[in-house]
Amino acid sequence: MAATSAAAILWNPIDTDFITRADNAGWDVTMLLPHQMELSLLVNASVLITFVLVVTASYGVLASRRRAKESHGANA
């Protein structure tokens, strides 16, 4: 999650700079990176997917611990 977030944090200012330069040049698309909009979408989607995976995994670990604790209490 940290690596994906760092990539997004580093990418967003770069993306903004490319778009600003292209806009200042009268929206010269040759100043943009190839597939720049798709790259931005991909970076932001990867952060969202990673967040969902971390939340799901954390929930699974907590539920597993809760079940283990309950089964230990029932055996005692």
VMD Tcl script that builds the backbone (N, CA, C; Angstrom):
set m [mol new atoms 228]
animate dup $m
set s [atomselect $m all]
$s set {name element resname resid chain x y z} {
  {N N MET 1 A 0.839 -1.189 0.000}
  {CA C MET 1 A 0.000 0.000 0.000}
  {C C MET 1 A 0.877 1.243 0.000}
  {N N ALA 2 A 1.944 1.209 0.798}
  {CA C ALA 2 A 2.830 2.378 0.873}
  {C C ALA 2 A 3.506 2.638 -0.470}
  {N N ALA 3 A 3.964 1.584 -1.127}
  {CA C ALA 3 A 4.646 1.759 -2.415}
  {C C ALA 3 A 3.677 2.278 -3.481}
  {N N THR 4 A 2.468 1.760 -3.500}
  {CA C THR 4 A 1.477 2.212 -4.474}
  {C C THR 4 A 1.092 3.665 -4.216}
  {N N SER 5 A 0.911 4.015 -2.954}
  {CA C SER 5 A 0.566 5.393 -2.610}
  {C C SER 5 A 1.708 6.346 -2.957}
  {N N ALA 6 A 2.947 5.918 -2.695}
  {CA C ALA 6 A 4.103 6.749 -3.033}
  {C C ALA 6 A 4.180 6.975 -4.541}
  {N N ALA 7 A 3.906 5.926 -5.312}
  {CA C ALA 7 A 3.908 6.075 -6.773}
  {C C ALA 7 A 2.857 7.081 -7.222}
  {N N ALA 8 A 1.676 7.022 -6.622}
  {CA C ALA 8 A 0.612 7.960 -6.979}
  {C C ALA 8 A 0.970 9.378 -6.555}
  {N N ILE 9 A 1.539 9.528 -5.378}
  {CA C ILE 9 A 1.923 10.854 -4.885}
  {C C ILE 9 A 2.993 11.462 -5.789}
  {N N LEU 10 A 3.935 10.639 -6.241}
  {CA C LEU 10 A 4.984 11.132 -7.128}
  {C C LEU 10 A 4.465 11.370 -8.545}
  {N N TRP 11 A 3.500 10.569 -8.989}
  {CA C TRP 11 A 3.002 10.687 -10.355}
  {C C TRP 11 A 2.109 11.906 -10.550}
  {N N ASN 12 A 1.252 12.212 -9.597}
  {CA C ASN 12 A 0.267 13.278 -9.791}
  {C C ASN 12 A 0.891 14.644 -10.107}
  {N N PRO 13 A 1.960 15.102 -9.427}
  {CA C PRO 13 A 2.568 16.389 -9.826}
  {C C PRO 13 A 3.197 16.337 -11.221}
  {N N ILE 14 A 3.768 15.193 -11.588}
  {CA C ILE 14 A 4.351 15.044 -12.921}
  {C C ILE 14 A 3.251 15.147 -13.971}
  {N N ASP 15 A 2.149 14.472 -13.729}
  {CA C ASP 15 A 1.011 14.499 -14.647}
  {C C ASP 15 A 0.473 15.918 -14.790}
  {N N THR 16 A 0.324 16.606 -13.685}
  {CA C THR 16 A -0.181 17.981 -13.699}
  {C C THR 16 A 0.750 18.890 -14.485}
  {N N ASP 17 A 2.056 18.706 -14.319}
  {CA C ASP 17 A 3.029 19.523 -15.031}
  {C C ASP 17 A 2.938 19.307 -16.542}
  {N N PHE 18 A 2.834 18.053 -16.981}
  {CA C PHE 18 A 2.703 17.770 -18.409}
  {C C PHE 18 A 1.435 18.407 -18.982}
  {N N ILE 19 A 0.332 18.291 -18.259}
  {CA C ILE 19 A -0.938 18.852 -18.733}
  {C C ILE 19 A -0.872 20.369 -18.786}
  {N N THR 20 A -0.255 20.988 -17.776}
  {CA C THR 20 A -0.117 22.447 -17.754}
  {C C THR 20 A 0.725 22.926 -18.927}
  {N N ARG 21 A 1.833 22.242 -19.199}
  {CA C ARG 21 A 2.677 22.636 -20.331}
  {C C ARG 21 A 1.940 22.497 -21.657}
  {N N ALA 22 A 1.206 21.413 -21.815}
  {CA C ALA 22 A 0.447 21.223 -23.057}
  {C C ALA 22 A -0.639 22.289 -23.190}
  {N N ASP 23 A -1.270 22.645 -22.079}
  {CA C ASP 23 A -2.326 23.655 -22.091}
  {C C ASP 23 A -1.752 25.027 -22.419}
  {N N ASN 24 A -0.593 25.352 -21.841}
  {CA C ASN 24 A 0.050 26.645 -22.112}
  {C C ASN 24 A 0.499 26.745 -23.568}
  {N N ALA 25 A 0.729 25.638 -24.212}
  {CA C ALA 25 A 1.140 25.633 -25.618}
  {C C ALA 25 A -0.068 25.548 -26.550}
  {N N GLY 26 A -1.245 25.859 -26.050}
  {CA C GLY 26 A -2.449 25.799 -26.884}
  {C C GLY 26 A -2.952 24.384 -27.038}
  {N N TRP 27 A -2.820 23.621 -26.007}
  {CA C TRP 27 A -3.185 22.202 -25.935}
  {C C TRP 27 A -2.493 21.408 -27.043}
  {N N ASP 28 A -1.147 21.477 -26.991}
  {CA C ASP 28 A -0.307 20.714 -27.917}
  {C C ASP 28 A -0.163 19.303 -27.359}
  {N N VAL 29 A -0.900 18.355 -27.927}
  {CA C VAL 29 A -0.909 16.991 -27.398}
  {C C VAL 29 A 0.428 16.283 -27.579}
  {N N THR 30 A 1.312 16.836 -28.401}
  {CA C THR 30 A 2.640 16.214 -28.548}
  {C C THR 30 A 3.475 16.406 -27.288}
  {N N MET 31 A 3.071 17.328 -26.425}
  {CA C MET 31 A 3.792 17.548 -25.177}
  {C C MET 31 A 3.358 16.579 -24.074}
  {N N LEU 32 A 2.294 15.842 -24.331}
  {CA C LEU 32 A 1.819 14.866 -23.352}
  {C C LEU 32 A 2.574 13.554 -23.526}
  {N N LEU 33 A 2.607 12.770 -22.473}
  {CA C LEU 33 A 3.168 11.430 -22.580}
  {C C LEU 33 A 2.221 10.555 -23.392}
  {N N PRO 34 A 2.746 9.553 -24.079}
  {CA C PRO 34 A 1.833 8.633 -24.773}
  {C C PRO 34 A 0.906 7.954 -23.760}
  {N N HIS 35 A -0.363 7.962 -24.040}
  {CA C HIS 35 A -1.372 7.339 -23.170}
  {C C HIS 35 A -1.366 7.930 -21.753}
  {N N GLN 36 A -1.149 9.231 -21.658}
  {CA C GLN 36 A -1.029 9.879 -20.347}
  {C C GLN 36 A -2.297 9.762 -19.513}
  {N N MET 37 A -3.448 9.940 -20.113}
  {CA C MET 37 A -4.701 9.858 -19.350}
  {C C MET 37 A -4.915 8.445 -18.821}
  {N N GLU 38 A -4.571 7.458 -19.636}
  {CA C GLU 38 A -4.701 6.073 -19.186}
  {C C GLU 38 A -3.728 5.768 -18.053}
  {N N LEU 39 A -2.512 6.336 -18.128}
  {CA C LEU 39 A -1.544 6.146 -17.045}
  {C C LEU 39 A -2.064 6.726 -15.737}
  {N N SER 40 A -2.645 7.908 -15.809}
  {CA C SER 40 A -3.197 8.536 -14.600}
  {C C SER 40 A -4.317 7.693 -14.017}
  {N N LEU 41 A -5.190 7.223 -14.887}
  {CA C LEU 41 A -6.294 6.376 -14.433}
  {C C LEU 41 A -5.765 5.099 -13.797}
  {N N LEU 42 A -4.761 4.504 -14.412}
  {CA C LEU 42 A -4.181 3.267 -13.898}
  {C C LEU 42 A -3.523 3.468 -12.531}
  {N N VAL 43 A -2.793 4.557 -12.372}
  {CA C VAL 43 A -2.136 4.831 -11.085}
  {C C VAL 43 A -3.179 5.023 -9.988}
  {N N ASN 44 A -4.200 5.819 -10.265}
  {CA C ASN 44 A -5.234 6.062 -9.253}
  {C C ASN 44 A -6.058 4.807 -8.968}
  {N N ALA 45 A -6.330 4.017 -9.993}
  {CA C ALA 45 A -7.073 2.768 -9.776}
  {C C ALA 45 A -6.252 1.776 -8.966}
  {N N SER 46 A -4.943 1.750 -9.174}
  {CA C SER 46 A -4.110 0.819 -8.405}
  {C C SER 46 A -4.094 1.184 -6.928}
  {N N VAL 47 A -4.132 2.470 -6.622}
  {CA C VAL 47 A -4.212 2.885 -5.212}
  {C C VAL 47 A -5.532 2.423 -4.612}
  {N N LEU 48 A -6.620 2.597 -5.341}
  {CA C LEU 48 A -7.932 2.177 -4.847}
  {C C LEU 48 A -7.996 0.668 -4.659}
  {N N ILE 49 A -7.506 -0.081 -5.629}
  {CA C ILE 49 A -7.520 -1.549 -5.529}
  {C C ILE 49 A -6.660 -2.024 -4.369}
  {N N THR 50 A -5.488 -1.412 -4.203}
  {CA C THR 50 A -4.613 -1.786 -3.092}
  {C C THR 50 A -5.284 -1.491 -1.761}
  {N N PHE 51 A -5.955 -0.363 -1.650}
  {CA C PHE 51 A -6.664 -0.014 -0.419}
  {C C PHE 51 A -7.750 -1.034 -0.114}
  {N N VAL 52 A -8.523 -1.408 -1.121}
  {CA C VAL 52 A -9.587 -2.399 -0.928}
  {C C VAL 52 A -8.993 -3.740 -0.485}
  {N N LEU 53 A -7.886 -4.136 -1.093}
  {CA C LEU 53 A -7.239 -5.394 -0.704}
  {C C LEU 53 A -6.726 -5.357 0.732}
  {N N VAL 54 A -6.153 -4.244 1.137}
  {CA C VAL 54 A -5.647 -4.117 2.510}
  {C C VAL 54 A -6.804 -4.174 3.500}
  {N N VAL 55 A -7.893 -3.474 3.204}
  {CA C VAL 55 A -9.056 -3.491 4.104}
  {C C VAL 55 A -9.639 -4.900 4.186}
  {N N THR 56 A -9.766 -5.584 3.051}
  {CA C THR 56 A -10.314 -6.943 3.034}
  {C C THR 56 A -9.416 -7.905 3.806}
  {N N ALA 57 A -8.114 -7.804 3.597}
  {CA C ALA 57 A -7.180 -8.680 4.314}
  {C C ALA 57 A -7.210 -8.400 5.817}
  {N N SER 58 A -7.275 -7.133 6.190}
  {CA C SER 58 A -7.343 -6.785 7.618}
  {C C SER 58 A -8.610 -7.335 8.259}
  {N N TYR 59 A -9.721 -7.220 7.559}
  {CA C TYR 59 A -10.979 -7.765 8.063}
  {C C TYR 59 A -10.869 -9.281 8.221}
  {N N GLY 60 A -10.261 -9.946 7.266}
  {CA C GLY 60 A -10.086 -11.400 7.345}
  {C C GLY 60 A -9.237 -11.813 8.530}
  {N N VAL 61 A -8.162 -11.074 8.778}
  {CA C VAL 61 A -7.297 -11.387 9.924}
  {C C VAL 61 A -8.057 -11.178 11.227}
  {N N LEU 62 A -8.770 -10.071 11.341}
  {CA C LEU 62 A -9.527 -9.809 12.570}
  {C C LEU 62 A -10.619 -10.851 12.790}
  {N N ALA 63 A -11.317 -11.242 11.739}
  {CA C ALA 63 A -12.362 -12.261 11.863}
  {C C ALA 63 A -11.757 -13.601 12.249}
  {N N SER 64 A -10.605 -13.923 11.696}
  {CA C SER 64 A -9.936 -15.179 12.024}
  {C C SER 64 A -9.508 -15.202 13.489}
  {N N ARG 65 A -8.975 -14.095 13.961}
  {CA C ARG 65 A -8.570 -14.015 15.373}
  {C C ARG 65 A -9.780 -14.139 16.292}
  {N N ARG 66 A -10.879 -13.502 15.893}
  {CA C ARG 66 A -12.091 -13.557 16.709}
  {C C ARG 66 A -12.604 -15.000 16.792}
  {N N ARG 67 A -12.600 -15.711 15.658}
  {CA C ARG 67 A -13.048 -17.108 15.656}
  {C C ARG 67 A -12.119 -17.984 16.479}
  {N N ALA 68 A -10.813 -17.737 16.397}
  {CA C ALA 68 A -9.856 -18.524 17.173}
  {C C ALA 68 A -10.056 -18.293 18.657}
  {N N LYS 69 A -10.316 -17.039 19.028}
  {CA C LYS 69 A -10.533 -16.704 20.441}
  {C C LYS 69 A -11.811 -17.366 20.942}
  {N N GLU 70 A -12.869 -17.358 20.102}
  {CA C GLU 70 A -14.133 -17.976 20.499}
  {C C GLU 70 A -13.990 -19.497 20.634}
  {N N SER 71 A -13.227 -20.122 19.751}
  {CA C SER 71 A -13.063 -21.570 19.842}
  {C C SER 71 A -12.198 -21.939 21.047}
  {N N HIS 72 A -11.255 -21.092 21.425}
  {CA C HIS 72 A -10.472 -21.342 22.642}
  {C C HIS 72 A -11.339 -21.209 23.885}
  {N N GLY 73 A -12.261 -20.224 23.860}
  {CA C GLY 73 A -13.165 -20.026 25.004}
  {C C GLY 73 A -14.167 -21.182 25.138}
  {N N ALA 74 A -14.572 -21.752 24.029}
  {CA C ALA 74 A -15.546 -22.859 24.060}
  {C C ALA 74 A -14.888 -24.152 24.530}
  {N N ASN 75 A -13.587 -24.322 24.272}
  {CA C ASN 75 A -12.882 -25.532 24.690}
  {C C ASN 75 A -12.491 -25.492 26.168}
  {N N ALA 76 A -12.472 -24.328 26.756}
  {CA C ALA 76 A -12.015 -24.217 28.148}
  {C C ALA 76 A -13.074 -24.584 29.142}
}
mol reanalyze $m
mol bondsrecalc $m
mol representation Tube
mol addrep $m
